[in-house]
Structures are given as C-alpha cells and as structure tokens.
Amino acid sequence: MNKKIGTVLIIAAVALILMSMSMFVVNQRQKAIVFQLGEIVSVKTTPGLYFKLPLMQNVRFFDSRLLTLDTGEPERYITAEKKNVMVDSFVKWRIADVKQYYVSVGGDEMRAATRLMQTINSSMREEFGKRSIHDVISGERDQIMQAVLQKTEADASKIGVQVLDVRLKRVDFPTEISDSVYRRMEAERKRVANELRATGFAESEKIRADADKQRQVILAEAYRGAQKIKGEGDAKASALYGRAFSRNAEFYAFYRSLEAYKQTFKNKSDVMVLDPSSAFFKYLKNPGRYGK
C-alpha cells in the first residue's frame, strides 16, 4: 500500500514538473520565440500563458519596450564648408519583428545597436555634408533629424527593428575651434562696445557743444535785454533830470552838490586836498543864500 502511494506521489511530482516545464508566460513587456532543437517553431507577441513540449522545446524572451540608444561621446562630422562639428544624439527604437530580429542579429541587443549606429552615422555624415554650419546648428536641425530617421528606418526594418525617433541633443564646435570662435566673438563684442562708446562720446560732445551754444545765446540775449532795459532806464532818468533842470536849474545844481558831498564824506578815513575857493564848496560857503 505504501509502495502504491509512493508511486502515485512520484508520478504526480513528475507530472507537475513536466507541466511546469511545458508552460511559460509572456508578459506585456516581452515577445518570445519557441525553439525546437534549435529551429524556430513559433513566435509569441501577445501577452498570455502558452505551452511547449518539455525537454524538446525552449523559449527565449525579448524586450519589446521602447529602448534608447545614446551615442555617449559626441561624434565628429564635417559640414559643406569643410568645418568640423561635434554632434551628440540619441535614438529611440524597439523590436518590431522578433523573428527577423533573431535571424539578423541573433537576438543580441548590442549587435543591433551597433548596426543602428553605423546606419545613423552614415546618414548623419551625408546630411551634415550637405549643409552649412549655420544650418546644422540652428537652421535645419529638424530637417536633418527627419531625413536621418527616414534613412535609418529603411535599414532598421531589415533587422526587425523599428526606429521611432532620432534626436540631436547638441551640435557644437570642437574644443580647438570653440576657443578660437570664442576669442573672435570676444574681439567682435569688444569692437562693438568700443564703437558704441565712441559714438556715445561723440553724441555727448555734440550735446555739450549744443548746450554751451544755447547757454551763450541765452546769456547774450539776456545781456542785450538787460542793456536795453538799462538804456531805457538811463534815458528816462536823463529825461527826468532834464525836465527837473529846466524847471529849476539852481535847485538841481544844489541837489547834485548834496549828493556829491554825501558820497565824498561817507567814509571818515577819506582825505581830499582841495582849494578852498574851489567850486566844490560853492554851497558850503553860503548855504543860507541857496536855502531860501
């Protein structure tokens, strides 16, 4: 009895092992190829549970997700002007035909990436060789990426790969050229700055000269106006003096003498040496006569 139970358990265990060896699962991130004695029997591209012959068949899984191929170090390309540029790029790709992918590159991702990079480099050299530095740096980058993508897709389909996108991350000059370019840019900026300074200095001198001219004109006009007003005042004063003199000449002479005395004797330290009979003392000698 015990032997029968043991035999049943052994048979059940063997059955379970064979069943587990005959089942495999393909998830949504994978594609699978079933081999029988090294030959491809079937390809599984839909997620699910599948069966195979144990011991006779084996399964190999492949990643069906979107993969990124980055160049790592920038590549050197030559433009239509025979100028070197350094290009940093990356590619988005995935396995489209897993059977063709296995037949072409043995299912080796490194071999597929190498094949893609060779195609991309060739297409890049061709596209960069048609364009100037300005075009490849800023003018036609989208056109370059589109052209490279189209050419790469045609070759990638031969190995069961689909290229979804080709992007240029950075396009720059080599280090030895960048230094000279930056020096030229610096010299150009200094030249422009000096030119602007010179222009500004010339404009400032022009403004100063114009301001000085306006100042002189304003001062001249003010002086002319002042002299005119002063002349008009002197004329009116002379007219008043004349009318006063014509009315009472003796009183006018007396008033003028008083003004002269006032100005002469204003400072006690002033000293005058005059003849007592001088006309200057005319009204001091006999003030009563002229005061009436």
Long-range contacts (C-beta under 8 A, 24 or more apart in sequence): 18-54, 21-54, 21-55, 22-51, 22-52, 22-53, 22-54, 23-49, 23-50, 23-51, 23-52, 24-49, 24-50, 24-51, 24-52, 24-59, 25-49, 25-50, 26-50, 26-61, 29-63, 29-64, 29-65, 30-61, 30-62, 30-63, 30-64, 31-61, 31-62, 31-64, 31-95, 31-98, 32-59, 32-60, 32-61, 32-62, 32-98, 33-59, 33-60, 33-62, 33-98, 33-99, 33-102, 33-107, 34-58, 34-59, 35-59, 35-60, 40-99, 40-102, 43-98, 43-99, 45-98, 60-102, 60-107, 62-95, 62-98, 62-101, 62-102, 62-107, 63-95, 63-109, 64-94, 64-95, 64-98, 65-94, 66-92, 66-93, 66-94, 66-164, 67-92, 67-93, 67-94, 67-109, 68-92, 69-93, 69-113, 69-116, 69-117, 71-117, 74-170, 74-172, 75-121, 75-124, 76-174, 77-124, 77-125, 77-128, 77-129, 77-136, 78-125, 78-128, 78-129, 79-128, 79-129, 79-131, 79-132, 79-133, 79-135, 79-136, 80-129, 80-130, 80-131, 80-132, 81-132, 81-133, 83-133, 83-173, 83-177, 84-173, 84-174, 84-177, 85-128, 85-133, 85-136, 85-137, 85-171, 85-172, 85-173, 85-174, 86-170, 86-171, 86-172, 86-173, 86-174, 87-124, 87-128, 87-168, 87-170, 87-171, 88-168, 88-169, 88-170, 88-171, 89-120, 89-124, 89-166, 89-167, 89-168, 89-169, 90-166, 90-167, 90-169, 91-116, 91-120, 91-152, 91-163, 91-165, 91-166, 91-167, 92-163, 92-164, 92-165, 92-166, 92-167, 93-156, 93-161, 93-162, 93-163, 93-164, 94-161, 94-162, 94-164, 95-160, 95-161, 95-162, 96-157, 96-160, 96-161, 96-162, 97-157, 97-160, 98-160, 99-160, 100-158, 100-159, 100-160, 101-159, 101-160, 101-161, 102-160, 103-160, 104-158, 104-159, 104-160, 105-159, 112-159, 112-161, 115-155, 115-156, 115-159, 116-152, 116-156, 116-161, 116-163, 119-151, 119-152, 119-155, 119-156, 120-148, 120-152, 120-166, 123-147, 123-148, 123-151, 123-152, 124-148, 126-151, 136-171, 137-171, 141-168, 141-171, 144-168, 250-290, 254-283, 254-290, 257-282, 257-283, 258-283
